[in-house]
């Protein structure tokens, strides 16, 4: 089984969701997508993507949905 992307957005939100998932014993991979290196004149919030194992999706889905409803 592979990784699936469950979130893409601002780093602060990604970190919050990552902490909630890890509290539920779900391992999370975070990838930062920093466009400042490509377009240094554009100042944007640091983007991040979260990935989990496909096998953890059923366990993670309630946590993800609760998080999405809270933002």
mmJSON file of the N, C-alpha and C atoms, coordinates in Angstrom:
{"data_MODEL":{"atom_site":{
"group_PDB":["ATOM","ATOM","ATOM","ATOM","ATOM","ATOM","ATOM","ATOM","ATOM","ATOM","ATOM","ATOM","ATOM","ATOM","ATOM","ATOM","ATOM","ATOM","ATOM","ATOM","ATOM","ATOM","ATOM","ATOM","ATOM","ATOM","ATOM","ATOM","ATOM","ATOM","ATOM","ATOM","ATOM","ATOM","ATOM","ATOM","ATOM","ATOM","ATOM","ATOM","ATOM","ATOM","ATOM","ATOM","ATOM","ATOM","ATOM","ATOM","ATOM","ATOM","ATOM","ATOM","ATOM","ATOM","ATOM","ATOM","ATOM","ATOM","ATOM","ATOM","ATOM","ATOM","ATOM","ATOM","ATOM","ATOM","ATOM","ATOM","ATOM","ATOM","ATOM","ATOM","ATOM","ATOM","ATOM","ATOM","ATOM","ATOM","ATOM","ATOM","ATOM","ATOM","ATOM","ATOM","ATOM","ATOM","ATOM","ATOM","ATOM","ATOM","ATOM","ATOM","ATOM","ATOM","ATOM","ATOM","ATOM","ATOM","ATOM","ATOM","ATOM","ATOM","ATOM","ATOM","ATOM","ATOM","ATOM","ATOM","ATOM","ATOM","ATOM","ATOM","ATOM","ATOM","ATOM","ATOM","ATOM","ATOM","ATOM","ATOM","ATOM","ATOM","ATOM","ATOM","ATOM","ATOM","ATOM","ATOM","ATOM","ATOM","ATOM","ATOM","ATOM","ATOM","ATOM","ATOM","ATOM","ATOM","ATOM","ATOM","ATOM","ATOM","ATOM","ATOM","ATOM","ATOM","ATOM","ATOM","ATOM","ATOM","ATOM","ATOM","ATOM","ATOM","ATOM","ATOM","ATOM","ATOM","ATOM","ATOM","ATOM","ATOM","ATOM","ATOM","ATOM","ATOM","ATOM","ATOM","ATOM","ATOM","ATOM","ATOM","ATOM","ATOM","ATOM","ATOM","ATOM","ATOM","ATOM","ATOM","ATOM","ATOM","ATOM","ATOM","ATOM","ATOM","ATOM","ATOM","ATOM","ATOM","ATOM","ATOM","ATOM","ATOM","ATOM","ATOM","ATOM","ATOM","ATOM","ATOM","ATOM","ATOM","ATOM","ATOM","ATOM","ATOM","ATOM","ATOM","ATOM","ATOM","ATOM","ATOM","ATOM"],
"id":[1,2,3,4,5,6,7,8,9,10,11,12,13,14,15,16,17,18,19,20,21,22,23,24,25,26,27,28,29,30,31,32,33,34,35,36,37,38,39,40,41,42,43,44,45,46,47,48,49,50,51,52,53,54,55,56,57,58,59,60,61,62,63,64,65,66,67,68,69,70,71,72,73,74,75,76,77,78,79,80,81,82,83,84,85,86,87,88,89,90,91,92,93,94,95,96,97,98,99,100,101,102,103,104,105,106,107,108,109,110,111,112,113,114,115,116,117,118,119,120,121,122,123,124,125,126,127,128,129,130,131,132,133,134,135,136,137,138,139,140,141,142,143,144,145,146,147,148,149,150,151,152,153,154,155,156,157,158,159,160,161,162,163,164,165,166,167,168,169,170,171,172,173,174,175,176,177,178,179,180,181,182,183,184,185,186,187,188,189,190,191,192,193,194,195,196,197,198,199,200,201,202,203,204,205,206,207,208,209,210,211,212,213],
"type_symbol":["N","C","C","N","C","C","N","C","C","N","C","C","N","C","C","N","C","C","N","C","C","N","C","C","N","C","C","N","C","C","N","C","C","N","C","C","N","C","C","N","C","C","N","C","C","N","C","C","N","C","C","N","C","C","N","C","C","N","C","C","N","C","C","N","C","C","N","C","C","N","C","C","N","C","C","N","C","C","N","C","C","N","C","C","N","C","C","N","C","C","N","C","C","N","C","C","N","C","C","N","C","C","N","C","C","N","C","C","N","C","C","N","C","C","N","C","C","N","C","C","N","C","C","N","C","C","N","C","C","N","C","C","N","C","C","N","C","C","N","C","C","N","C","C","N","C","C","N","C","C","N","C","C","N","C","C","N","C","C","N","C","C","N","C","C","N","C","C","N","C","C","N","C","C","N","C","C","N","C","C","N","C","C","N","C","C","N","C","C","N","C","C","N","C","C","N","C","C","N","C","C","N","C","C","N","C","C","N","C","C","N","C","C"],
"label_atom_id":["N","CA","C","N","CA","C","N","CA","C","N","CA","C","N","CA","C","N","CA","C","N","CA","C","N","CA","C","N","CA","C","N","CA","C","N","CA","C","N","CA","C","N","CA","C","N","CA","C","N","CA","C","N","CA","C","N","CA","C","N","CA","C","N","CA","C","N","CA","C","N","CA","C","N","CA","C","N","CA","C","N","CA","C","N","CA","C","N","CA","C","N","CA","C","N","CA","C","N","CA","C","N","CA","C","N","CA","C","N","CA","C","N","CA","C","N","CA","C","N","CA","C","N","CA","C","N","CA","C","N","CA","C","N","CA","C","N","CA","C","N","CA","C","N","CA","C","N","CA","C","N","CA","C","N","CA","C","N","CA","C","N","CA","C","N","CA","C","N","CA","C","N","CA","C","N","CA","C","N","CA","C","N","CA","C","N","CA","C","N","CA","C","N","CA","C","N","CA","C","N","CA","C","N","CA","C","N","CA","C","N","CA","C","N","CA","C","N","CA","C","N","CA","C","N","CA","C","N","CA","C","N","CA","C","N","CA","C","N","CA","C","N","CA","C","N","CA","C"],
"label_alt_id":[null,null,null,null,null,null,null,null,null,null,null,null,null,null,null,null,null,null,null,null,null,null,null,null,null,null,null,null,null,null,null,null,null,null,null,null,null,null,null,null,null,null,null,null,null,null,null,null,null,null,null,null,null,null,null,null,null,null,null,null,null,null,null,null,null,null,null,null,null,null,null,null,null,null,null,null,null,null,null,null,null,null,null,null,null,null,null,null,null,null,null,null,null,null,null,null,null,null,null,null,null,null,null,null,null,null,null,null,null,null,null,null,null,null,null,null,null,null,null,null,null,null,null,null,null,null,null,null,null,null,null,null,null,null,null,null,null,null,null,null,null,null,null,null,null,null,null,null,null,null,null,null,null,null,null,null,null,null,null,null,null,null,null,null,null,null,null,null,null,null,null,null,null,null,null,null,null,null,null,null,null,null,null,null,null,null,null,null,null,null,null,null,null,null,null,null,null,null,null,null,null,null,null,null,null,null,null,null,null,null,null,null,null],
"label_comp_id":["UNK","UNK","UNK","UNK","UNK","UNK","UNK","UNK","UNK","UNK","UNK","UNK","UNK","UNK","UNK","UNK","UNK","UNK","UNK","UNK","UNK","UNK","UNK","UNK","UNK","UNK","UNK","UNK","UNK","UNK","UNK","UNK","UNK","UNK","UNK","UNK","UNK","UNK","UNK","UNK","UNK","UNK","UNK","UNK","UNK","UNK","UNK","UNK","UNK","UNK","UNK","UNK","UNK","UNK","UNK","UNK","UNK","UNK","UNK","UNK","UNK","UNK","UNK","UNK","UNK","UNK","UNK","UNK","UNK","UNK","UNK","UNK","UNK","UNK","UNK","UNK","UNK","UNK","UNK","UNK","UNK","UNK","UNK","UNK","UNK","UNK","UNK","UNK","UNK","UNK","UNK","UNK","UNK","UNK","UNK","UNK","UNK","UNK","UNK","UNK","UNK","UNK","UNK","UNK","UNK","UNK","UNK","UNK","UNK","UNK","UNK","UNK","UNK","UNK","UNK","UNK","UNK","UNK","UNK","UNK","UNK","UNK","UNK","UNK","UNK","UNK","UNK","UNK","UNK","UNK","UNK","UNK","UNK","UNK","UNK","UNK","UNK","UNK","UNK","UNK","UNK","UNK","UNK","UNK","UNK","UNK","UNK","UNK","UNK","UNK","UNK","UNK","UNK","UNK","UNK","UNK","UNK","UNK","UNK","UNK","UNK","UNK","UNK","UNK","UNK","UNK","UNK","UNK","UNK","UNK","UNK","UNK","UNK","UNK","UNK","UNK","UNK","UNK","UNK","UNK","UNK","UNK","UNK","UNK","UNK","UNK","UNK","UNK","UNK","UNK","UNK","UNK","UNK","UNK","UNK","UNK","UNK","UNK","UNK","UNK","UNK","UNK","UNK","UNK","UNK","UNK","UNK","UNK","UNK","UNK","UNK","UNK","UNK"],
"label_asym_id":["A","A","A","A","A","A","A","A","A","A","A","A","A","A","A","A","A","A","A","A","A","A","A","A","A","A","A","A","A","A","A","A","A","A","A","A","A","A","A","A","A","A","A","A","A","A","A","A","A","A","A","A","A","A","A","A","A","A","A","A","A","A","A","A","A","A","A","A","A","A","A","A","A","A","A","A","A","A","A","A","A","A","A","A","A","A","A","A","A","A","A","A","A","A","A","A","A","A","A","A","A","A","A","A","A","A","A","A","A","A","A","A","A","A","A","A","A","A","A","A","A","A","A","A","A","A","A","A","A","A","A","A","A","A","A","A","A","A","A","A","A","A","A","A","A","A","A","A","A","A","A","A","A","A","A","A","A","A","A","A","A","A","A","A","A","A","A","A","A","A","A","A","A","A","A","A","A","A","A","A","A","A","A","A","A","A","A","A","A","A","A","A","A","A","A","A","A","A","A","A","A","A","A","A","A","A","A","A","A","A","A","A","A"],
"label_entity_id":["1","1","1","1","1","1","1","1","1","1","1","1","1","1","1","1","1","1","1","1","1","1","1","1","1","1","1","1","1","1","1","1","1","1","1","1","1","1","1","1","1","1","1","1","1","1","1","1","1","1","1","1","1","1","1","1","1","1","1","1","1","1","1","1","1","1","1","1","1","1","1","1","1","1","1","1","1","1","1","1","1","1","1","1","1","1","1","1","1","1","1","1","1","1","1","1","1","1","1","1","1","1","1","1","1","1","1","1","1","1","1","1","1","1","1","1","1","1","1","1","1","1","1","1","1","1","1","1","1","1","1","1","1","1","1","1","1","1","1","1","1","1","1","1","1","1","1","1","1","1","1","1","1","1","1","1","1","1","1","1","1","1","1","1","1","1","1","1","1","1","1","1","1","1","1","1","1","1","1","1","1","1","1","1","1","1","1","1","1","1","1","1","1","1","1","1","1","1","1","1","1","1","1","1","1","1","1","1","1","1","1","1","1"],
"label_seq_id":[1,1,1,2,2,2,3,3,3,4,4,4,5,5,5,6,6,6,7,7,7,8,8,8,9,9,9,10,10,10,11,11,11,12,12,12,13,13,13,14,14,14,15,15,15,16,16,16,17,17,17,18,18,18,19,19,19,20,20,20,21,21,21,22,22,22,23,23,23,24,24,24,25,25,25,26,26,26,27,27,27,28,28,28,29,29,29,30,30,30,31,31,31,32,32,32,33,33,33,34,34,34,35,35,35,36,36,36,37,37,37,38,38,38,39,39,39,40,40,40,41,41,41,42,42,42,43,43,43,44,44,44,45,45,45,46,46,46,47,47,47,48,48,48,49,49,49,50,50,50,51,51,51,52,52,52,53,53,53,54,54,54,55,55,55,56,56,56,57,57,57,58,58,58,59,59,59,60,60,60,61,61,61,62,62,62,63,63,63,64,64,64,65,65,65,66,66,66,67,67,67,68,68,68,69,69,69,70,70,70,71,71,71],
"pdbx_PDB_ins_code":[null,null,null,null,null,null,null,null,null,null,null,null,null,null,null,null,null,null,null,null,null,null,null,null,null,null,null,null,null,null,null,null,null,null,null,null,null,null,null,null,null,null,null,null,null,null,null,null,null,null,null,null,null,null,null,null,null,null,null,null,null,null,null,null,null,null,null,null,null,null,null,null,null,null,null,null,null,null,null,null,null,null,null,null,null,null,null,null,null,null,null,null,null,null,null,null,null,null,null,null,null,null,null,null,null,null,null,null,null,null,null,null,null,null,null,null,null,null,null,null,null,null,null,null,null,null,null,null,null,null,null,null,null,null,null,null,null,null,null,null,null,null,null,null,null,null,null,null,null,null,null,null,null,null,null,null,null,null,null,null,null,null,null,null,null,null,null,null,null,null,null,null,null,null,null,null,null,null,null,null,null,null,null,null,null,null,null,null,null,null,null,null,null,null,null,null,null,null,null,null,null,null,null,null,null,null,null,null,null,null,null,null,null],
"Cartn_x":[0.84,0.0,0.878,0.34,1.112,0.561,1.132,0.704,-0.403,-1.331,-2.369,-2.341,-2.589,-2.607,-3.954,-3.903,-5.143,-5.352,-4.308,-4.436,-3.385,-3.778,-2.857,-3.285,-2.38,-2.735,-1.637,-2.021,-1.055,-0.396,0.859,1.658,1.023,0.48,-0.079,-1.28,-2.103,-3.239,-2.769,-1.771,-1.22,-0.63,0.068,0.666,-0.406,-1.468,-2.571,-3.218,-3.5,-4.093,-3.124,-1.864,-0.846,-0.826,-0.889,-0.888,-2.121,-3.274,-4.515,-4.427,-3.882,-3.751,-2.746,-1.629,-0.628,-1.153,-2.05,-2.674,-3.559,-3.995,-4.8,-3.939,-2.63,-1.661,-1.605,-1.756,-1.67,-0.397,0.478,1.725,1.431,2.042,1.809,3.143,3.14,4.298,3.913,4.773,4.509,5.544,5.063,5.943,5.69,6.759,6.641,6.844,5.963,6.01,6.323,7.588,8.008,8.262,7.352,7.482,8.375,8.831,9.674,10.976,11.444,12.67,12.47,11.253,10.952,10.587,9.746,9.29,9.599,10.849,11.234,10.528,9.945,9.278,7.873,7.349,5.994,6.08,5.503,5.476,4.13,4.163,2.937,3.164,2.069,2.19,2.842,3.629,4.329,3.301,3.339,2.387,2.924,2.01,2.393,1.343,1.793,0.894,1.084,-0.015,0.035,-0.337,0.391,0.143,0.055,-0.799,-0.874,-0.884,-0.665,-0.761,-2.221,-2.435,-3.794,-4.511,-3.774,-4.376,-4.879,-4.405,-4.837,-6.011,-6.47,-7.487,-8.782,-9.269,-10.531,-10.43,-9.279,-9.063,-8.916,-8.303,-8.029,-9.217,-10.118,-11.201,-12.035,-12.466,-13.241,-12.447,-11.168,-10.317,-10.206,-10.034,-9.907,-11.201,-12.332,-13.626,-13.905,-13.61,-13.803,-12.935,-11.702,-10.787,-11.331,-11.789,-12.298,-13.534,-14.37,-15.561,-15.194,-14.052,-13.657,-12.935,-12.515,-11.811,-12.732],
"Cartn_y":[-1.183,0.0,1.236,2.326,3.548,4.673,5.821,7.017,7.711,8.334,9.144,10.53,11.534,12.905,13.174,13.702,13.985,15.465,16.269,17.703,18.454,19.632,20.54,21.946,22.702,24.051,24.68,25.672,26.409,25.519,25.819,25.007,24.919,26.008,26.004,25.059,25.009,24.086,22.65,22.456,21.111,20.566,21.413,20.987,20.619,21.381,21.098,19.747,19.497,18.218,17.068,17.277,16.25,15.852,16.819,16.529,15.733,16.075,15.345,13.894,13.694,12.337,11.521,12.139,11.426,11.082,11.903,11.596,10.35,10.04,8.838,7.69,7.793,6.758,6.523,7.594,7.511,8.234,7.529,8.138,9.04,10.213,11.227,11.659,11.822,12.365,13.769,14.739,16.116,16.526,17.183,17.671,19.156,19.942,21.383,21.729,22.558,22.971,24.46,24.792,26.173,26.753,27.59,28.213,29.44,29.86,31.05,30.873,29.644,29.393,29.598,29.386,29.53,30.972,31.556,32.927,33.752,34.182,34.839,36.164,36.788,38.073,37.919,36.706,36.469,35.924,36.662,36.225,35.553,34.28,33.544,32.73,32.279,31.39,30.094,29.51,28.277,27.16,26.539,25.478,24.123,23.256,21.92,20.92,19.687,18.591,17.477,16.832,15.704,14.428,13.37,12.057,11.021,10.019,8.882,7.602,6.483,5.189,4.923,4.334,3.988,3.133,2.254,1.348,2.081,3.303,4.083,5.002,5.031,6.013,5.853,4.64,4.454,4.935,4.755,5.22,6.748,7.32,8.754,9.592,9.024,9.795,10.579,9.992,10.787,11.981,11.814,12.904,13.995,13.594,14.552,15.344,14.66,15.331,16.289,15.889,16.781,18.031,17.84,18.961,19.895,19.362,20.194,20.986,20.394,21.118,22.224,22.095,23.091,24.303,24.214,25.374,26.197],
"Cartn_z":[0.0,0.0,0.0,-0.523,-0.641,0.205,-0.014,0.693,-0.079,0.652,0.025,0.653,-0.187,0.302,0.958,2.183,2.911,3.153,2.953,3.198,2.403,1.927,1.265,1.656,2.252,2.676,3.507,4.314,5.113,6.158,6.422,7.353,8.734,9.236,10.589,10.687,9.654,9.635,9.481,8.633,8.425,9.724,10.457,11.724,12.735,12.774,13.693,13.385,12.111,11.727,11.987,11.706,11.946,13.414,14.31,15.748,16.156,15.593,15.905,15.427,14.243,13.71,14.524,14.878,15.664,17.055,17.6,18.885,18.781,17.568,17.313,16.805,17.003,16.607,15.102,14.331,12.878,12.451,11.747,11.272,10.08,10.105,9.078,8.476,7.154,6.454,6.013,6.322,5.913,4.873,3.828,2.766,2.587,2.654,2.481,1.025,0.521,-0.876,-0.911,-0.76,-0.662,-2.048,-2.521,-3.837,-3.813,-2.623,-2.534,-3.295,-3.427,-4.178,-5.678,-6.14,-7.56,-7.883,-7.04,-7.243,-5.993,-5.802,-4.559,-4.296,-5.3,-5.093,-4.519,-4.501,-3.996,-2.577,-1.634,-0.237,0.033,0.287,0.599,1.857,2.452,3.598,3.129,3.99,3.638,3.447,2.296,1.983,2.437,2.854,3.292,2.832,2.646,2.286,3.306,3.676,4.605,3.871,4.189,3.602,4.717,4.514,5.419,4.593,5.26,4.587,4.214,3.057,2.621,3.658,4.308,5.287,6.53,6.766,7.931,7.632,6.383,6.009,6.801,6.954,7.676,9.117,9.726,11.092,11.133,10.106,10.071,9.62,8.841,8.242,9.258,10.383,11.352,11.9,12.111,12.61,11.564,10.313,9.211,9.045,9.062,8.895,10.04,11.264,12.412,12.261,11.812,11.599,10.525,9.405,8.306,8.715,9.556,10.024,11.007,11.651,12.649,12.057,10.785,10.196,9.344],
"occupancy":[1.0,1.0,1.0,1.0,1.0,1.0,1.0,1.0,1.0,1.0,1.0,1.0,1.0,1.0,1.0,1.0,1.0,1.0,1.0,1.0,1.0,1.0,1.0,1.0,1.0,1.0,1.0,1.0,1.0,1.0,1.0,1.0,1.0,1.0,1.0,1.0,1.0,1.0,1.0,1.0,1.0,1.0,1.0,1.0,1.0,1.0,1.0,1.0,1.0,1.0,1.0,1.0,1.0,1.0,1.0,1.0,1.0,1.0,1.0,1.0,1.0,1.0,1.0,1.0,1.0,1.0,1.0,1.0,1.0,1.0,1.0,1.0,1.0,1.0,1.0,1.0,1.0,1.0,1.0,1.0,1.0,1.0,1.0,1.0,1.0,1.0,1.0,1.0,1.0,1.0,1.0,1.0,1.0,1.0,1.0,1.0,1.0,1.0,1.0,1.0,1.0,1.0,1.0,1.0,1.0,1.0,1.0,1.0,1.0,1.0,1.0,1.0,1.0,1.0,1.0,1.0,1.0,1.0,1.0,1.0,1.0,1.0,1.0,1.0,1.0,1.0,1.0,1.0,1.0,1.0,1.0,1.0,1.0,1.0,1.0,1.0,1.0,1.0,1.0,1.0,1.0,1.0,1.0,1.0,1.0,1.0,1.0,1.0,1.0,1.0,1.0,1.0,1.0,1.0,1.0,1.0,1.0,1.0,1.0,1.0,1.0,1.0,1.0,1.0,1.0,1.0,1.0,1.0,1.0,1.0,1.0,1.0,1.0,1.0,1.0,1.0,1.0,1.0,1.0,1.0,1.0,1.0,1.0,1.0,1.0,1.0,1.0,1.0,1.0,1.0,1.0,1.0,1.0,1.0,1.0,1.0,1.0,1.0,1.0,1.0,1.0,1.0,1.0,1.0,1.0,1.0,1.0,1.0,1.0,1.0,1.0,1.0,1.0],
"B_iso_or_equiv":[0.0,0.0,0.0,0.0,0.0,0.0,0.0,0.0,0.0,0.0,0.0,0.0,0.0,0.0,0.0,0.0,0.0,0.0,0.0,0.0,0.0,0.0,0.0,0.0,0.0,0.0,0.0,0.0,0.0,0.0,0.0,0.0,0.0,0.0,0.0,0.0,0.0,0.0,0.0,0.0,0.0,0.0,0.0,0.0,0.0,0.0,0.0,0.0,0.0,0.0,0.0,0.0,0.0,0.0,0.0,0.0,0.0,0.0,0.0,0.0,0.0,0.0,0.0,0.0,0.0,0.0,0.0,0.0,0.0,0.0,0.0,0.0,0.0,0.0,0.0,0.0,0.0,0.0,0.0,0.0,0.0,0.0,0.0,0.0,0.0,0.0,0.0,0.0,0.0,0.0,0.0,0.0,0.0,0.0,0.0,0.0,0.0,0.0,0.0,0.0,0.0,0.0,0.0,0.0,0.0,0.0,0.0,0.0,0.0,0.0,0.0,0.0,0.0,0.0,0.0,0.0,0.0,0.0,0.0,0.0,0.0,0.0,0.0,0.0,0.0,0.0,0.0,0.0,0.0,0.0,0.0,0.0,0.0,0.0,0.0,0.0,0.0,0.0,0.0,0.0,0.0,0.0,0.0,0.0,0.0,0.0,0.0,0.0,0.0,0.0,0.0,0.0,0.0,0.0,0.0,0.0,0.0,0.0,0.0,0.0,0.0,0.0,0.0,0.0,0.0,0.0,0.0,0.0,0.0,0.0,0.0,0.0,0.0,0.0,0.0,0.0,0.0,0.0,0.0,0.0,0.0,0.0,0.0,0.0,0.0,0.0,0.0,0.0,0.0,0.0,0.0,0.0,0.0,0.0,0.0,0.0,0.0,0.0,0.0,0.0,0.0,0.0,0.0,0.0,0.0,0.0,0.0,0.0,0.0,0.0,0.0,0.0,0.0],
"pdbx_formal_charge":[null,null,null,null,null,null,null,null,null,null,null,null,null,null,null,null,null,null,null,null,null,null,null,null,null,null,null,null,null,null,null,null,null,null,null,null,null,null,null,null,null,null,null,null,null,null,null,null,null,null,null,null,null,null,null,null,null,null,null,null,null,null,null,null,null,null,null,null,null,null,null,null,null,null,null,null,null,null,null,null,null,null,null,null,null,null,null,null,null,null,null,null,null,null,null,null,null,null,null,null,null,null,null,null,null,null,null,null,null,null,null,null,null,null,null,null,null,null,null,null,null,null,null,null,null,null,null,null,null,null,null,null,null,null,null,null,null,null,null,null,null,null,null,null,null,null,null,null,null,null,null,null,null,null,null,null,null,null,null,null,null,null,null,null,null,null,null,null,null,null,null,null,null,null,null,null,null,null,null,null,null,null,null,null,null,null,null,null,null,null,null,null,null,null,null,null,null,null,null,null,null,null,null,null,null,null,null,null,null,null,null,null,null],
"auth_seq_id":[1,1,1,2,2,2,3,3,3,4,4,4,5,5,5,6,6,6,7,7,7,8,8,8,9,9,9,10,10,10,11,11,11,12,12,12,13,13,13,14,14,14,15,15,15,16,16,16,17,17,17,18,18,18,19,19,19,20,20,20,21,21,21,22,22,22,23,23,23,24,24,24,25,25,25,26,26,26,27,27,27,28,28,28,29,29,29,30,30,30,31,31,31,32,32,32,33,33,33,34,34,34,35,35,35,36,36,36,37,37,37,38,38,38,39,39,39,40,40,40,41,41,41,42,42,42,43,43,43,44,44,44,45,45,45,46,46,46,47,47,47,48,48,48,49,49,49,50,50,50,51,51,51,52,52,52,53,53,53,54,54,54,55,55,55,56,56,56,57,57,57,58,58,58,59,59,59,60,60,60,61,61,61,62,62,62,63,63,63,64,64,64,65,65,65,66,66,66,67,67,67,68,68,68,69,69,69,70,70,70,71,71,71],
"auth_comp_id":["UNK","UNK","UNK","UNK","UNK","UNK","UNK","UNK","UNK","UNK","UNK","UNK","UNK","UNK","UNK","UNK","UNK","UNK","UNK","UNK","UNK","UNK","UNK","UNK","UNK","UNK","UNK","UNK","UNK","UNK","UNK","UNK","UNK","UNK","UNK","UNK","UNK","UNK","UNK","UNK","UNK","UNK","UNK","UNK","UNK","UNK","UNK","UNK","UNK","UNK","UNK","UNK","UNK","UNK","UNK","UNK","UNK","UNK","UNK","UNK","UNK","UNK","UNK","UNK","UNK","UNK","UNK","UNK","UNK","UNK","UNK","UNK","UNK","UNK","UNK","UNK","UNK","UNK","UNK","UNK","UNK","UNK","UNK","UNK","UNK","UNK","UNK","UNK","UNK","UNK","UNK","UNK","UNK","UNK","UNK","UNK","UNK","UNK","UNK","UNK","UNK","UNK","UNK","UNK","UNK","UNK","UNK","UNK","UNK","UNK","UNK","UNK","UNK","UNK","UNK","UNK","UNK","UNK","UNK","UNK","UNK","UNK","UNK","UNK","UNK","UNK","UNK","UNK","UNK","UNK","UNK","UNK","UNK","UNK","UNK","UNK","UNK","UNK","UNK","UNK","UNK","UNK","UNK","UNK","UNK","UNK","UNK","UNK","UNK","UNK","UNK","UNK","UNK","UNK","UNK","UNK","UNK","UNK","UNK","UNK","UNK","UNK","UNK","UNK","UNK","UNK","UNK","UNK","UNK","UNK","UNK","UNK","UNK","UNK","UNK","UNK","UNK","UNK","UNK","UNK","UNK","UNK","UNK","UNK","UNK","UNK","UNK","UNK","UNK","UNK","UNK","UNK","UNK","UNK","UNK","UNK","UNK","UNK","UNK","UNK","UNK","UNK","UNK","UNK","UNK","UNK","UNK","UNK","UNK","UNK","UNK","UNK","UNK"],
"auth_asym_id":["A","A","A","A","A","A","A","A","A","A","A","A","A","A","A","A","A","A","A","A","A","A","A","A","A","A","A","A","A","A","A","A","A","A","A","A","A","A","A","A","A","A","A","A","A","A","A","A","A","A","A","A","A","A","A","A","A","A","A","A","A","A","A","A","A","A","A","A","A","A","A","A","A","A","A","A","A","A","A","A","A","A","A","A","A","A","A","A","A","A","A","A","A","A","A","A","A","A","A","A","A","A","A","A","A","A","A","A","A","A","A","A","A","A","A","A","A","A","A","A","A","A","A","A","A","A","A","A","A","A","A","A","A","A","A","A","A","A","A","A","A","A","A","A","A","A","A","A","A","A","A","A","A","A","A","A","A","A","A","A","A","A","A","A","A","A","A","A","A","A","A","A","A","A","A","A","A","A","A","A","A","A","A","A","A","A","A","A","A","A","A","A","A","A","A","A","A","A","A","A","A","A","A","A","A","A","A","A","A","A","A","A","A"],
"auth_atom_id":["N","CA","C","N","CA","C","N","CA","C","N","CA","C","N","CA","C","N","CA","C","N","CA","C","N","CA","C","N","CA","C","N","CA","C","N","CA","C","N","CA","C","N","CA","C","N","CA","C","N","CA","C","N","CA","C","N","CA","C","N","CA","C","N","CA","C","N","CA","C","N","CA","C","N","CA","C","N","CA","C","N","CA","C","N","CA","C","N","CA","C","N","CA","C","N","CA","C","N","CA","C","N","CA","C","N","CA","C","N","CA","C","N","CA","C","N","CA","C","N","CA","C","N","CA","C","N","CA","C","N","CA","C","N","CA","C","N","CA","C","N","CA","C","N","CA","C","N","CA","C","N","CA","C","N","CA","C","N","CA","C","N","CA","C","N","CA","C","N","CA","C","N","CA","C","N","CA","C","N","CA","C","N","CA","C","N","CA","C","N","CA","C","N","CA","C","N","CA","C","N","CA","C","N","CA","C","N","CA","C","N","CA","C","N","CA","C","N","CA","C","N","CA","C","N","CA","C","N","CA","C","N","CA","C","N","CA","C","N","CA","C","N","CA","C","N","CA","C"],
"pdbx_PDB_model_num":[1,1,1,1,1,1,1,1,1,1,1,1,1,1,1,1,1,1,1,1,1,1,1,1,1,1,1,1,1,1,1,1,1,1,1,1,1,1,1,1,1,1,1,1,1,1,1,1,1,1,1,1,1,1,1,1,1,1,1,1,1,1,1,1,1,1,1,1,1,1,1,1,1,1,1,1,1,1,1,1,1,1,1,1,1,1,1,1,1,1,1,1,1,1,1,1,1,1,1,1,1,1,1,1,1,1,1,1,1,1,1,1,1,1,1,1,1,1,1,1,1,1,1,1,1,1,1,1,1,1,1,1,1,1,1,1,1,1,1,1,1,1,1,1,1,1,1,1,1,1,1,1,1,1,1,1,1,1,1,1,1,1,1,1,1,1,1,1,1,1,1,1,1,1,1,1,1,1,1,1,1,1,1,1,1,1,1,1,1,1,1,1,1,1,1,1,1,1,1,1,1,1,1,1,1,1,1,1,1,1,1,1,1]
}}}
